[in-house]
Every structure is written in C-alpha cells, then in structure tokens.
C-alpha cells in the first residue's frame, strides 16, 4: 500500500500555540503539534517558501549561520511567530496579536512581489524579542 504524503502545515505549532491563525490548517494530532494543510499543494509550498526565507534571513540572530545545523524548536517559533508579527507591523503599520498566515503571504506578494524582496532587516527585532512563553509570576 502506498502511503500518501502528509501535507503538514509548516506553521502547525505556531497555530496550535495560538500565535497565528490559518483557516486552511486542520488539526491532525494536537499532542505532536501536527496540522494538515487543506488547500492545494501550491498554497502549502508558498508557506514552506515563506518559512525558508524567514529562516535564511534570521539564522544569524541565533549565531547559527551553518545551514546544515538545525535550529531549536524555540528558535523556529521565534522566527515563525516573530516574523509574521513583524511583517504585519511593517506592512500594515500596526502589530497584530494573532496574524493570519494567508493574509501575511498575500500582503508580501502585493507589496513586494515575492518573499525574497521583503526588507527582513526591519523585522529582526520582532524575531529576536518574541517570547514563546510568558514568564509567569511565582505565587508568594
């Protein structure tokens, strides 16, 4: 039996963590952080391309310039979530608490033509300062 390729959403964990949203992501396994993309293959490829461009432009923040080395889960979350928030801040001139992956991709393509042409230098601060977890105050 041939197993179908799973169309795993590259923003799965960010969506499950409620840092961003996408109506085209359908929950597969919450515990493992997997969501399927319900749209056509080209939509999924655009999301993967956006993540790749974000990662390539952000590795230096974490002092991991060797592309053969993997980034930690926390660094990937900072890149994806902080990146989406920063892109929306730059293009929309406002910060969004829970940006839409679809809207963000559309805004970049409309304003810059492609993901590669976005001025990533303007969102480095958003990525580096993004907090995956809020620090909770310890009870007294």
Helices and strands as residue ranges (DSSP letters): H 12-16, E 20-21, E 25-29, E 34-37, H 41-58, G 59-62, H 73-77, I 78-82, H 83-92, E 99-100, H 101-112, G 115-117, G 120-122, H 124-129
